[in-house]
Amino acid sequence: MNTAKAITKFIRISPRKARLAAGLIRGLPIARAKEQLLVCQLKAGRILGRTLDSAIANGETVHNMRREKMFVREVFVDAGPVFKRSKPKNKGGSHPIMKRTSHFTIVVGEE
């Protein structure tokens, strides 16, 4: 079975929030997955949609796969580097702020 992959790295969104959108499209045919990402109102949904388009294009050009037979085989969101900032608090203290990033990976395959 042919598979094509697309990776988007260093996206400024928490992996925990992005995994919510990734769970919506796991195992779906391409047409249904694109509909789900268009309807969901999550920031990660827009970014996953672009990554899905890239994976589809990779499958069509590199592996000669047909769009009608493709489905989302794997979707996973890994944690990227964390930007560490601090916010001043009372009595001269500080509170850490973690600005998390994510790496998106989508693998599509043919039925």
PyMOL commands that set and color helices and strands:
alter all, ss='L'
color gray80, all
select helices_A, chain A and resi 15-25+30-39+43-62+67-69+90-92
alter helices_A, ss='H'
color red, helices_A
select strands_A, chain A and resi 3-11+70-88+94-110
alter strands_A, ss='S'
color yellow, strands_A
deselect
rebuild
show_as cartoon
